[in-house]
Amino acid sequence: MTSIIFDLDGTLVDSAVVLRDIGNTLLSELGLRPMTTEEARRYIGNGAKVFVEKMLCARDALDPETFAGNFARYSVLYAAAPGETNIRFPHVDETLRALAAEGYRLALCTNKPTAPTDVLLAAHEWADLFGAVVCGDTLQVRKPHPEPLHEAARQLGEPPVIYVGDSEVDAAAADAAGYPFFLYTEGYRSEPPDTLAHDVAFADFRELPEKIRTFISTR
């Protein structure tokens, strides 16, 4: 049976508002101007450390001597944020459960750190749906490096794999890993969806099971 590996932020959940609020707490403590939701959305995708780097750089406040302390504070705030503040995209929950019921093996591959990922999965009662969870701090590398995707596939037993994501980072990771890429067009990216290399695009999670079945049948 085919394995389906999912990205998290921008694919399964809309996390822009909660990440904005976490970042703005730190910015307020540092006496810096807050982020908008759109600004936060632009910084999502390469992991928490890059998010904080971009947030501070935009305010001319990225200082190598203080960054470690600022990132540690951000990490504490991030881990403490309620998981349900990451809002599920429409029909994600029912689709994940339908795919699992059909016998697909599901995995998660995210650049989000482990602590907030675990909180989110528990809040949405998703922990038992995924046979593998690879986070941004699981390995020494993060997406777009292919190894996180390969690690998720190994944990599932390395059957044929489809990767589902939303961003340039996801498209690059899928290409590097050699996996078919299903693009969720309603997520986060800097460029229009049609500029990203992908095998299948979809805007509604209710379409995903049939698109997967159709894709597999033509391989």
Secondary structure, DSSP 8 states (H G I E B T S, - for coil): --EEEE--BTTTEE-HHHHHHHHHHHHHHTT-----HHHHHHHTTS-HHHHHHHHHHTTT---HHHHHHHHHHHHHHHHHS-GGGSEE-TTHHHHHHHHHHTT-EEEEE-SS-HHHHHHHHHHTT-GGG-SEEE-TTTSS--TTSSHHHHHHHHHHT---EEEEE-SHHHHHHHHHHT--EEEETTS--SS-GGGS--SEEES-GGGHHHHHHHHHHT-
